[in-house]
Amino acid sequence: MNKLVIVTGASRGLGLAICQQLLQAGYTVVALARTQTEALIQLQQAGLHFVAADLSELDKLPMLCSALIKQFGRPYALINNAAVGYDGVLATMHNSEINGLLNLNIQAPILLSKYLLRPMLLNQCGRIVNISSIIARTGFNGLSVYAASKAALEGFSKSLAREVGKAGITVNCVAPGYMQTDMTNSLQGNKLDSIKRRSPLGRLATPDDAAAAVLYLLSEQALAVTGTTLTVDAGSTA
């Protein structure tokens, strides 16, 4: 396939699952993360390219994008997955935490989209997929700033889709629900069961479920899908 896809926040969880499925589908994958994990090292044997990057350093992003294009060529797709969520009530959250969250969760995706869109415009073809969350629409106690960043990402995606559609570029969001990851292993049985009961399917979505939605949006079958949010939450918000 030889289409180049850049994935942020690739070291674990959903980002790692996206990288795995992209490689299986024949894409060329550049994984961005602050540190190289054992899982990423294993994927490098399957052809993944790793680039260390701290996306919260906003002033370095133009140079990073330029270096990526120079080294790997024009990207077909950008997956903005990197994000942070501080669990705590707004009244006691430190301003530096608010700034850090908004820098990584919304400013970094906007800037990466800005600089990596330019080669897509030259190609008259491309895909941007921004990873949102059901919390952008449902809310969650202790995650108000995180929810604001994800709601902003969805609004950004809709308007950007209108800007670049005529160039054959689609812009969409995938909004996972509470996913079955290492984080859920520490939950008590009753709490985990109550989360599962909210789902019509009686289970949680997995990172692989959400990654499959990302791959669909990159496919030829999704040519007419843009400016929308695809929710993957095992029906918990139905």
Beta strands, then each sheet from edge to edge (+ up, - down):
strand 1: 4-8
strand 2: 28-33
strand 3: 49-52
strand 4: 77-80
strand 5: 126-131
strand 6: 169-176
strand 7: 229-232
sheet 1: 3+ 2+ 1+ 4+ 5+ 6+ 7+
end
